[in-house]
Amino acid sequence: MNLSSSQIAVEEAPQNLPAASAEPTNPLRVLVIGATGFIGSRILRALKARTDTLVSILARGPATIPSASGMIILSGDLKEPASLLAAVRNADVVINAASYVGSDPALAWQTNFDGTLAVIRACKAMGIGRLVQVSTTAVYGTGPHQEAYPWELPYHPESAVSESRAAADQAVLAAGGVTVRPNLVYGVGDRWFIPGTIRMLKSLGTMIEDGDQQLSIIDVNHLGSIVAGLATTTSPVSGAFHAAHPEPVTLSRLISSIDQHIVPLAIEGSSSVTDAVGQLRQEGYRPHQVHMLGKHHHYNTSAAWTASGAEPGPFLFTEEASCWYRGYLLGR
C-alpha cells in the first residue's frame, strides 16, 4: 500500500470508540499489547507502580516477563480476532505498544496497520472507551521541525514502516483514541538510536552542521510514565501527543555525553548534511537516517507532560544505561 504525503487511507478503520465510562471500575483495568518490547516493558513498569490499576498482558506464547508478577497474562495474538476480543473484554483501557520496525513491508503493514485495526475493532465491539497507541514522529518524515505541535505537521512518511505506522496513527485518531509520538528514545534495551548514532558518526568521522541541531529525545522510562499516565488519567483525553524531554538536546551535547559516559567517538571537524549524506551513502546509510541527526527535530511536548501527570526528567545517561550500552557495543 502506497500513501501520499498527507493522505493516509483509513477507510477500513472503524469509527468512534464508545465514550469512556463516567464511573470506571476500581481498580482501573488496563490491557497492554506489546508488553515485552523496549517501550512496552517500561509502560508495564510504570503501571505496576500504581496501586489503583489492574494490569493484563496479551502474550502470544508462554510469557517471559520478569515484571509480570501480580498481573494477568492472557494468551492471544493480533492476528486472532477471537483471542483479542477475549482479552479486551475485561479491560477499561487498552494500550497498544506492539510494532514492527524491520525491513519487510508486508510484515510492517500486517503488524502496524492491520494489527491496529484489529485492536480498534475489538475495543469498539467490547465498549472500550480509551485506546492509547504508541506511535512515532517518523510519521512526519524528514524535518527540519522546530518546536512543532502535533496538529502543525502533516503526515509525510518516507518508508514502508513509517507509512504503516502513519496509517495506524490516523486510524486511532479517527476512532477517537490517543496516539503518543516519541522521536528518539534511549535507555537500557535501545539497539537503534544510540548504537546507530555511534556507528554513523564513527563512519563519518566528523560532526554534522557543527552539532547545533536541536533534537527531541526521551529516556524510555519517562516515555513509559507518559503512556501509563495518559492511559489512567481520570480526565478526558484524546488526540496526538509528542513525547520527549521538555528541552531539546543539541547534537553536540549528545555526542559529548556519549563520549563521557559510553564510548569515545574521536570525531574532528564538521561536515554539511549534504556531504554527510554523500559519504555515508557509501557506507549503506539512507539519507533519512542522516537527516534524523543532521536537521532540527524538535517537538513541543508540554501537553503530554500536563495530561499524563508524569514528572518531566532531564536528558542524561544513567549508570545502568551507560553500562548496558557499553556491553551491547562489545557484543556481550
N, C-alpha and C positions, 0 to 999 in steps of 0.2 A: 504494500500500500504506500503510495507516494503522496505527501502532503505539501501544499503550497505554504508560503512563508507565514500566512496569517489565517488560513482556512483549514482548521483541523476538523476532520469528519467525526461527528459524534451522533449521527442519526441513529446508530444502533443502540445508543445509551438510553436506558430507562430514565424517565424524568421524575423529579420531585420525590425525594425521600420523605417519609412521614414527619410531621412536626415532632420535635423532641418532647417527651413527656414532661408535664409541669411538675410531676411528683415522681422523680426517678427512684428506683429501688435503692435500699440501703443495706449492704454496701452496693456501690455502683459496679455493675458487671461489664468488664471490658474484655473484648476478644482481640488478641494480637495475631495478625497474619505476618509471617516473615520474622518470627521472634528469634531465630538462630543467626540472623545476619549481623553485619557490622553495626548498622544503626538499630535494627530491631532488638538486639540484645540489650542496648542501652535504654531503649524505651521500656523494656521489660524491667530493668533495674530501677528506673525511676518510678514505675508503677508499684513495684514491690515495696518501695519505701513508704507508700501510703497505707494508712490503716483503714481507710474507708472505701477500699477498692478490692473487688474480687476479680482476679485475672485468669482468663483461659487462653490457651495457646493452640493454634492449629498446626499440627505436625503431620508430615507425610508418612513417617515411619516411626520406629522407636525413638523417642525424644532423647537427645543428649544435651540437655540444657542445664548447666550447673546451677543456675539461679532459679530453677523452676519449683523449688520446694514451696509447698503451700499453694501452688497454682494448679489449675485444672488443665490437663493435656488431652486434647481432642484429636482423634485421627481423621485426617481429611486432606483434600487437595483442591486447588483452584480449578482443576480440570474436571472435578467430580461434583456437579451441582448438588446432588443429594447430600453428600457429606458436608458441603459448605452451608447448605440450609440448616442442617442439624446443628452445626457449630454456632451459627448466627442466632439460632432460635432463643437461646438463653442469655443473650447479651443486650445491654443497653447502648453500648458504644462499640464500634468496630474500628480498629487501626490497621491499615494495610501498609506494611513496610516491605512487602515482597517485591523484588525487582530483578531483572536480568540486565547485566551491563557488559555482556560478552560481545562477540563479533558476528553472531549468527542472526541475521534479520528475522528469520522465521520464528526462532525462539524468543526474540525480543518482542515481537508482536503478540505471540502466544501468551507469554507471561505478563508483560507490562500492560497491554491493551485488553486482550481477551480475558485475562485473569481479573483485571479491574472491573470489566463489565459484569463478570460473574459475581463479584462481590457486591456491586451496586444492585444487581437484580435480587440477590439474596437479602440484602438489607431492606429493600423495598417490600419483598414478599413477607418478611418477618416483622415489619413495622419498626425497624431501627431508625431512630431519628438523627443519629450523628455518625458520620463516617469521616475519618481523618486519613488522608493519603500522603505518604512520604513521596515527594516529587523532587524536582531539581531545577536550578536556574539554567541548566543546559537546554531547557525548552525554548529559551530566548536566542540561542545561538551565540555567535561571537559578538563581543562588545565593539567599541567601549560602552560601558554602562557606568554611570556615576550617580550615586545617591538615589537610585531608582526605586520607585514604589511598584508593587506588582501590577497595578492597573495601567501603568505608563508604558509597559513593554509588550509588544505583540509576540505571538509565537513565531519562532523562526528556527526550528531545529535543523541541525546540519549533519545528522547521521541517522541510520535506521533506529538505533537505540533511542536517541533523543526524540525522533518522530513518534515512536511508540509511547514514550513517556509523556510527550506533549498531548497526544490524543487521550491518554488515560487521565491526565490532569484536567483537561477540558471536560471530559465526561463526568468526573466527580463534581466539578463546579456546576455543570449544567443540572446535576441532580440535587444541588443544594448542600454539597459536602464541603469539607475543608481540605486544602492542599498546602503542604509545607515544603518550601523550596530552599534548601540549603545550596550554597555554591561549592566551596571546597571544605571538606571535612577531614579532620585529623584526629589522631589518638591511637590507642592500642587496637590493633587489628586493621589499620589503614594500610592497604597494599597498593594503593594507587596514587594518592595525592603527594605525600611527602617522598616516598621512594621514587615516584615518577619525576618529581621536581629535581631530586638529586641526580638521577641518571641523565636527565635532559641538560642540566646546567654543567655537569661534568663533561658531557659530549660537546657542548658549545664552548666551554672554557671561558666565557665572559658573562657579565651582567647583560640584561636586556633593557634598553632605553634608560640606562642609569639607575634602574631599580625604583623609579618614582611611582610606578603604577600602584593604585590602591586596590586591594583585594579583600573581599568579604570572606572570612573563614570562620570555622567554629569547631570547638572541641566536641567530639561525638557524645560525650556525657552531657554537655549542655544542650545539644540537639535533642537527645533523649528526653531531657526535662521539659523542653518546649513542647514536643509532641504529646507527652503524657499530660502536660498542663492543659493543652488545647482539648484533649480528649475528655478530661474530667472536670473542667470548669463548669460551674453551675450557671454561668452567664451564656446567653445565646451567642453562638459563634458560627461563622461561615465565611467562605471566600478563600483567597490565596494569601499566604504569609511568607515573607522572606525570613530565613533563619541564619543568623551569623552573630558574631560578637558585635556589640554596638559600634565599636570603632574599627574602621578598616586597617589592614596591615599592609605596609608597603612591601614590594618585592625585596628591597634591600634589607629591610628589617627581618623578613622571613629567612633570607639567606644567612644573615648574621646569627639568628637563633639556631639554625641548622648547624652552622659552623661551631657554635659554642656548645650545643647540647647533644648533637648526634654524630656528625662526621665533618671534617674539614673539606670544603669544596675547592679551595685553592683556585678561585677564578680571578681573572685580571681583566681590566678594561671593560668596555661596554659595546654591544652590537645593537644596531637598529632592529626593529621587528622584522623588516623585510630581509635583512641579511641573516638574521637568526632562522627565519623560515627556510631560506635557501640552503643554509648549511645543514640544518637539522633534517631537512627532507632527505638528504643523502644517508642519514642515519635511520631512516624509516619513520620519522615523526611527521604527523599530518599538520598542516597549517593551523587547524583549530586547536591542537594541543599547545602549540607555541603561543597562540593568541591568548589562551587562558591565563598565562603568566605575563605576556607582553603588552596587554592592554588593561585599562581600568575595568574591573568587575566589582563594583561597589554598590551594594543594595541597602535601602533603608529597611531596618529590621525592628523599629520601635514597636510596631503593632504586635509582633509575635511575643515579645517580652511582656508587654502590658496584658494582652489577652490570656496568655498562658499562666501568668503569675510566677514564672520561673525567674531565678536570680541571675542577672547577667554576670558573666565572668570575663576576665581579660584573656588575651591571647598569651599562652605560654605552653611550653613543653614540660609536662610533669616528669619526674624522675622515672615513673613507671613507663610512660610513653617513650621517653628517650631510650631506656634500656630495651624496650620492645623493638624499636626501630633499628637499633644497633645490631641486635640479634637477628632480625629479619634480613638486614642487608648482608650479614655474614653467612646467611643460609642456615641459621640454627633454628 
